[in-house]
Amino acid sequence: MPKNNIPLDANNGLGNDGQPANPAKASGVPIQFFDSPFAAPQSREDVKFNAVGFYVYEDGRRVAVGFDITPFLEGPSIEVTIANDNGEPAGSLTVIETNQTNFSLTMHLRDENPTDLYYVTVTLYYATPETERMDVYTHTATFDVSKPGEQLRD
């Protein structure tokens, strides 16, 4: 056993050729960097939401917003705004230059006069301090807080 108490394998981490072993090659499992081998990263103009989903919590005052985005070359930013059925703002969220294509975030509904139905607008955009904001995709959807659980919207 080596001094650091970590056992070595039979080849001391080396392949049969004496070179450092390649774990991906040794396991026989190909490494894929994207969910689908056909889903190549897209340029700014071709990035969009594949799906937007909601999970309404039992308390009716929190909702997880899930995003599925096409693979991208440059990380887009996301703006989410929620309004209740009376048109009153209920929440907003901004994600700056995400590096994930599939994730969710929980939002708290903060409107003073809650309703059952809420309207959501989600926008993918690119912006830098040197350039104007470029909206590339906008998606609108609704969710109903009187129905806790998952509510998917394509």
C-alpha positions in Angstrom: 0.0 0.0 0.0 1.4 3.4 -0.9 2.1 6.1 1.7 -1.2 7.9 1.1 -3.2 4.7 1.8 -4.8 4.6 -1.7 -4.4 1.1 -3.2 -3.0 0.9 -6.7 -4.4 -1.2 -9.4 -2.4 -4.1 -10.9 -0.8 -1.8 -13.5 -0.4 1.2 -11.2 -2.7 3.3 -13.4 -0.9 2.4 -16.6 -2.2 0.7 -19.7 -0.7 -2.5 -21.2 1.5 -0.2 -23.3 3.0 1.5 -20.2 1.2 4.8 -21.0 -1.3 6.3 -18.6 -4.6 4.5 -18.9 -7.5 6.2 -20.6 -10.5 5.6 -18.3 -13.1 6.1 -21.2 -11.2 3.6 -23.3 -10.7 1.1 -20.5 -14.4 1.1 -19.5 -15.5 0.6 -23.1 -18.1 3.4 -22.7 -17.9 6.1 -25.3 -18.0 9.6 -23.9 -20.6 11.9 -25.4 -20.6 15.6 -24.5 -24.2 16.2 -25.7 -27.5 14.4 -24.9 -27.8 13.4 -28.6 -25.0 12.9 -31.0 -27.1 14.7 -33.6 -27.6 17.7 -31.4 -24.6 19.9 -32.4 -24.2 23.3 -30.7 -26.1 26.0 -32.4 -25.2 29.6 -33.2 -27.0 32.5 -31.5 -29.8 32.8 -34.1 -30.7 29.1 -33.8 -30.9 28.7 -30.0 -34.4 28.1 -28.7 -36.4 26.5 -25.9 -37.2 22.9 -26.8 -39.6 22.9 -23.8 -40.5 24.9 -20.7 -42.1 23.2 -17.8 -43.5 24.1 -14.4 -43.8 22.3 -11.1 -46.3 24.0 -8.8 -45.6 23.5 -5.1 -48.4 22.5 -2.7 -48.4 26.0 -1.1 -49.4 27.6 -4.4 -46.8 30.4 -3.9 -43.7 28.7 -5.4 -43.2 27.3 -8.8 -40.1 25.5 -10.3 -39.5 26.6 -13.9 -37.7 24.0 -16.0 -35.8 24.8 -19.2 -34.7 22.6 -22.0 -32.6 24.6 -24.5 -31.0 23.5 -27.7 -27.2 23.0 -27.4 -25.4 26.3 -27.9 -22.0 27.7 -28.8 -22.3 30.8 -26.6 -24.2 30.8 -23.3 -27.5 32.6 -23.6 -29.2 34.7 -20.9 -32.8 34.0 -19.9 -35.4 36.4 -18.6 -38.6 35.1 -17.0 -41.5 37.3 -16.0 -44.7 36.0 -14.4 -48.0 38.0 -14.1 -51.2 36.9 -12.4 -54.6 36.7 -14.1 -55.2 40.4 -13.1 -52.1 41.4 -15.0 -50.2 42.2 -11.8 -46.5 41.3 -11.7 -45.9 38.2 -9.6 -42.2 37.5 -10.1 -39.2 37.8 -12.3 -35.9 36.0 -12.8 -32.8 36.6 -14.9 -30.1 34.0 -15.7 -26.9 35.4 -17.1 -25.1 33.4 -19.7 -26.1 29.9 -18.6 -23.8 27.0 -19.3 -26.5 24.3 -18.9 -29.0 23.2 -21.5 -31.4 21.6 -19.1 -32.1 22.9 -15.6 -34.8 24.3 -13.3 -35.1 27.2 -10.8 -37.7 27.8 -8.2 -39.5 31.2 -8.2 -41.6 32.7 -5.4 -44.9 34.3 -6.5 -45.1 37.7 -4.7 -48.3 39.2 -6.0 -50.5 40.9 -3.4 -53.8 39.4 -4.9 -53.0 35.8 -5.9 -55.0 34.2 -8.6 -55.2 30.6 -9.9 -53.9 31.3 -13.4 -50.5 32.8 -14.1 -48.9 34.0 -17.4 -45.2 33.4 -18.0 -43.0 34.9 -20.7 -39.5 33.4 -21.1 -37.0 35.0 -23.4 -33.6 33.8 -24.5 -31.2 36.6 -25.3 -27.6 37.7 -25.8 -26.2 40.9 -24.5 -22.8 42.3 -23.5 -21.8 45.7 -22.1 -20.6 46.6 -25.6 -23.7 45.4 -27.6 -27.4 45.9 -27.6 -29.6 43.1 -26.3 -30.5 40.6 -29.0 -33.6 38.6 -28.2 -33.4 35.2 -30.1 -36.5 33.3 -28.8 -39.5 34.1 -26.7 -42.0 31.6 -25.3 -45.2 32.3 -23.5 -47.1 29.8 -21.3 -49.6 29.6 -18.4 -49.8 27.5 -15.3 -52.5 27.0 -12.7 -51.5 27.1 -9.0 -54.8 25.3 -8.0 -53.3 22.2 -9.6 -50.1 21.4 -7.7 -47.5 19.2 -9.4 -45.9 19.1 -12.9 -47.4 21.1 -15.7 -45.4 20.7 -18.9 -45.6 23.2 -21.8 -43.9 22.8 -25.2 
